[in-house]
């Protein structure tokens, strides 16, 4: 495994014969830091629509196709979601989703917008808790919780735990997950071992850790009388989720395996086919504005088999 420094980022290049292209999320250099606030939200020009968090109680009910913006609040360094205030972001997301909405309507379906907000960010330095991650401020998350509610969108709290456990990080966000439109995303790339540092290695998690979090989330949902919740598992290498076949399906959760490889269409599809577990999960797919070469269109994504039900832009 070779370490390569590119534009201030440390990336891993596999020297083996894997068909999965190397990939790392865009992030600032260690000295740059991550802002902890977002610009003031602009008031909506018209009355917001009523929330439509789930069709018939199910996230993917009524032929729904999910389209998301990914990132954290107050910076575009980690993804497009944080480039602007939440209201402007929502309008941009709606425009990006339009081609998917047109295709869905032709098939009798509809598009559901999603904000995927990184709420726990992996760090290249230990930090006060020496867990190599930090939580963004609660007030920032509250802005996105409120914006998603106004616009009938789903909000995903994305976790990059560093050396912490996913379950311990997830519990810190219980207050937000009690909302019916808020779900959870786990990113094993940033789950480090005791001596690992984010950005220097690609992390991993076990099926047991996935099951621990999913069981806790489903129980939280049940106790609070909430509809089906979205749980997303990011992956672009088979080794990122050990014993993935042992991940338990939860009837109260819409569970998505989100395949995040970047590159040319051929490379992205090779990654997708190498890791997909469509018999276990709904399938997700990521489109990168900067890293992808000849970024795939909505029509290209809808032609992928096994079928993709959730696409996000980074």
Secondary structure, 3 states (H helix, E strand, C coil): CEEEEECCEEEEECCCCCCCCCCCCCCCCCCCCCCCCCCCCCCCCCCCCCCCCCECCECCHHHEEEEEEEEECCECCCCHHHHCCHHHHHHHHHHHHHHHHHHHHHCCCEEEEEEEEEEEEECCCCCCCCCCEEECCHHHHHHHHHHHHHHCCEEEEEECCECCCHHHHHHCCHHHHCCCCEEEEEEHHHECCCCCCECCECCCEEHHHHHHHHHHHHHHHHHCCCCCEEEEEEECCHHHEECHHHCCCCCCEEEEEEECCCCCHHHHHHHHHHHCCCCCCEEEEEECCCCCCCCCCHHHHHHCCCCCCEEEEC
